[in-house]
Amino acid sequence: MQIGNSDLIRTINRRLILDMIRCHQPVSRAEVARSLSLSRSTVSMIVTELIESGFVIEIGSGTSTVNGGRKGTLLGFNPRSAFGIGLDLQGTDSRIALADFSGEIIQSDIFQFSGDLRTIPRIIDSFLDTLGEEKEKLLGIGVSVPSIVKDHQIVVDAPSLSWQNLNLVRALTVERDWEIFVINDVNAAAVGEREGDSGEQIDNLFYLSIGTGVGSAIIANGELVIGADQAAGEIGYLLENKDVEKKDVYASGRYGTREKRLTALIKGSTQSSVDRDQLVTELAVMIANMCSLLNPEKVVIGGSFERVIRPLIPDIQKQVDRFSPLSTEILYSDLGEGASVKGAVSGLFRYISDRQIK
C-alpha cells in the first residue's frame, strides 16, 4: 500500500470515529470499533490522538460485560475544541455569529451591510474583540450570500449587494489567512434547519424560503443537492399550463412566474380572504409536488413573511395530505432569519472535514 493511500484511510477513519462519538456519545472504544468494523488497536490509536487534540474527552466508565469484564471508558465529543465564525450578508440586516464545533450558536450580532467589502474586516475585528479564548481556536469563516455560488467561492449575482462574479474567498483571504467557505443563503438556511437545535439531524428535508424572493433547497440522504450549475432549488421559476397559455414564462432579468404570483398573493392575503385561500392552495400544490418528487421527511418554510405564513401551516398541511400520496410534516422555521448564519458555519466545518479526505 502506498503511503498516500495509508494516510487517506487514516484520515477517513479519524473522521468516522469522531462523527461516531459526536452522534452516539457516551460510547466506548469497543462500541466504536464494533460499529465501524475497525480494529480495536486502530480505534484506540486514533482516539488517543483525538483526546490529545481536545476533540474527544473521557467522561467516565460504562457497564461491565455480561461475563464480568472490565468496564470500558466512555468517550464524549468536546464541542468547545474548535469554533467558527458565520456571516450572513444581506442587503439590510446582516448577521455575524460564533459557533462551537457542534454548530451551536454561542454569540451573535446584527449589523447593517451595504456591500462594501472594505467594511467586512472591521466588522469581524469588532466582533472578535468581544470574544475570549475562543479566538485562539477559530477554524475559519462561513459566509452565506443571496446569490448562486460557484465552487464555494464565486458570488455569481447578488443584486442586493451589487456583486457580480465576485471571488469572495480571494477578496477576504487578502485580509485573513483563514479557511473561508461561501454558500447560497437559502442552501445555508436548509443546512441550519437540518442541524436544528436538538442535535437530531434530518437527512431528507425540503426548505422553502419566502421573503424578498422565493427559493428552495433540498437535502437528500444527508447531502445538499447542488445541481449541474450549482443552482438547484430555483423554485420561483416553476410553471403551470396556464402560465404557458398566457405566455407568462421565463424571460431574462424578470422574476420567476411562480415567485411573482406568490408575492402578489402574500401582499393581498392580509386584506382578502380570497387571496388568502389562493395562497394556501398555491403553496400546498407546490409543496405536494415536491413531496411526490423528493419524499422529504419534513418541509420547513422560512423567510421574512412569518407573520403571514405561519398561521396558514395547518391549512397547507391538510391540502398537502390530500394532494400527495406521500406524507410529510410541514413546519415553520424555529431558527427564523438566523438559519442562514447557523448553516454557513456548519457548512464551514463540513467543508474543512471534506477537504481533508480529497
KAZI-V727167 format. One record per pair of residues at least 12 apart in sequence whose C-alpha atoms are under 8 Angstrom apart, sorted by the first residue. I is the first residue (numbers start at 0). J is the second residue. Records with the same first field share a line. If there is no record, write none. Layout:
I = J ; J
//
This chain:
7 = 356
10 = 355 ; 356
11 = 356
13 = 45
14 = 352
15 = 35
16 = 31 ; 35 ; 42 ; 45 ; 46
17 = 49 ; 54 ; 55 ; 76
19 = 31
20 = 55 ; 74 ; 75 ; 76
21 = 75 ; 76
24 = 73 ; 74 ; 75 ; 76
25 = 58 ; 73 ; 74 ; 75
26 = 73 ; 74 ; 75
27 = 61 ; 71 ; 72 ; 73 ; 74
28 = 42 ; 43 ; 46 ; 71 ; 72 ; 73 ; 74
29 = 71
53 = 77 ; 80
54 = 76 ; 77 ; 78 ; 80 ; 81
55 = 74 ; 75 ; 76 ; 77
56 = 74 ; 75 ; 76 ; 77
57 = 72 ; 73 ; 74 ; 75
58 = 72 ; 73 ; 74 ; 75
59 = 72 ; 73 ; 74
60 = 72 ; 73
61 = 73
78 = 99 ; 100 ; 101
79 = 99 ; 100
80 = 99 ; 100 ; 136
81 = 99 ; 100 ; 133 ; 136 ; 137 ; 138
82 = 97 ; 98 ; 99 ; 100 ; 133 ; 136 ; 137 ; 138 ; 139
83 = 97 ; 98 ; 99 ; 100 ; 137 ; 138 ; 139 ; 140 ; 141 ; 344 ; 347 ; 348
84 = 96 ; 97 ; 98 ; 137 ; 139 ; 140 ; 141 ; 344
85 = 97 ; 98 ; 140 ; 141 ; 142 ; 143 ; 340 ; 341 ; 343 ; 344
86 = 140 ; 141 ; 142 ; 143 ; 340 ; 343 ; 344
87 = 142 ; 143 ; 144 ; 184 ; 339 ; 340 ; 343
88 = 112 ; 142 ; 143 ; 144 ; 145
89 = 112 ; 144 ; 145 ; 159 ; 160
90 = 111 ; 112 ; 113 ; 114 ; 159 ; 160
91 = 111 ; 112 ; 113
92 = 109 ; 110 ; 111 ; 112
93 = 109 ; 110 ; 111 ; 112
94 = 107 ; 108 ; 109 ; 110 ; 337 ; 340
95 = 107 ; 108 ; 109 ; 110 ; 126 ; 340
96 = 108 ; 340 ; 341
98 = 341 ; 344
100 = 348
101 = 345
102 = 194 ; 341 ; 344 ; 345
103 = 196 ; 341
104 = 341
113 = 160
114 = 159 ; 160 ; 161 ; 162
116 = 170
120 = 171 ; 174
138 = 177 ; 178
139 = 177 ; 178 ; 179 ; 347
140 = 177 ; 178 ; 179 ; 180 ; 344 ; 347
141 = 179 ; 180 ; 181 ; 182 ; 340 ; 343 ; 344 ; 345 ; 346 ; 347
142 = 179 ; 180 ; 181 ; 182 ; 340 ; 343 ; 344
143 = 181 ; 182 ; 183 ; 184 ; 187 ; 339 ; 340 ; 343
144 = 157 ; 181 ; 182 ; 183 ; 184
145 = 157 ; 159 ; 183 ; 184 ; 185
146 = 183 ; 184
147 = 183 ; 229 ; 230
148 = 181 ; 182 ; 183 ; 229 ; 230
149 = 228 ; 229
151 = 180 ; 181 ; 182
152 = 166 ; 167 ; 168 ; 169 ; 180 ; 181 ; 182
153 = 165 ; 166 ; 167 ; 168 ; 181
154 = 166 ; 167
167 = 181
168 = 180 ; 181
178 = 351
179 = 347
180 = 343 ; 346 ; 347 ; 350
181 = 343
182 = 343 ; 346
184 = 339 ; 343
185 = 206 ; 208 ; 214 ; 215 ; 216 ; 339
186 = 215 ; 216 ; 217 ; 223 ; 339 ; 342
187 = 338 ; 339 ; 340 ; 341 ; 342 ; 343 ; 346
188 = 206 ; 337 ; 338 ; 339 ; 340 ; 341 ; 342 ; 343
189 = 204 ; 205 ; 206 ; 216 ; 217 ; 218 ; 338 ; 339 ; 342
190 = 218 ; 223 ; 338 ; 339 ; 341 ; 342 ; 343 ; 345 ; 346
191 = 338 ; 339 ; 340 ; 341 ; 342 ; 343 ; 345
192 = 299 ; 332 ; 334 ; 338 ; 342
194 = 342
195 = 334
201 = 221 ; 296 ; 297
202 = 218 ; 219 ; 220 ; 221 ; 222 ; 296
203 = 217 ; 218 ; 219 ; 220 ; 221 ; 294 ; 295 ; 296 ; 297
204 = 217 ; 218 ; 219 ; 295 ; 296 ; 297 ; 298 ; 299
205 = 217 ; 218 ; 289 ; 295 ; 297 ; 298 ; 299
206 = 298 ; 299 ; 300 ; 301
207 = 298 ; 299 ; 300 ; 301
208 = 300 ; 301 ; 302
209 = 300 ; 301 ; 302 ; 303 ; 304
210 = 302 ; 303 ; 304
211 = 303
212 = 235 ; 258 ; 262
213 = 233 ; 234 ; 235 ; 258
214 = 232 ; 233 ; 234 ; 235
215 = 232 ; 233 ; 234
216 = 231 ; 232
217 = 232
219 = 293 ; 295
234 = 257 ; 258
235 = 254 ; 255 ; 256 ; 257 ; 258 ; 259
236 = 249 ; 254 ; 255 ; 256 ; 257 ; 258
237 = 255 ; 256 ; 257
238 = 256 ; 257
242 = 256
261 = 278 ; 281
264 = 277 ; 278
265 = 278 ; 307
268 = 307
269 = 307
279 = 311 ; 314 ; 315
280 = 315 ; 318
282 = 315
283 = 315 ; 316 ; 318 ; 319 ; 322
284 = 319 ; 322
286 = 298 ; 319
287 = 319 ; 320 ; 322 ; 323
288 = 323
290 = 323 ; 325 ; 326 ; 327
291 = 323 ; 324 ; 325
294 = 325 ; 326 ; 327
295 = 327
296 = 327 ; 328
297 = 327 ; 328 ; 329 ; 330
298 = 327 ; 328 ; 329 ; 330
299 = 329 ; 330 ; 331 ; 332
300 = 329 ; 330 ; 331 ; 332
301 = 331 ; 332 ; 335 ; 336
302 = 335 ; 336
303 = 336
305 = 331
309 = 331
312 = 329 ; 330 ; 331
316 = 328 ; 329
//
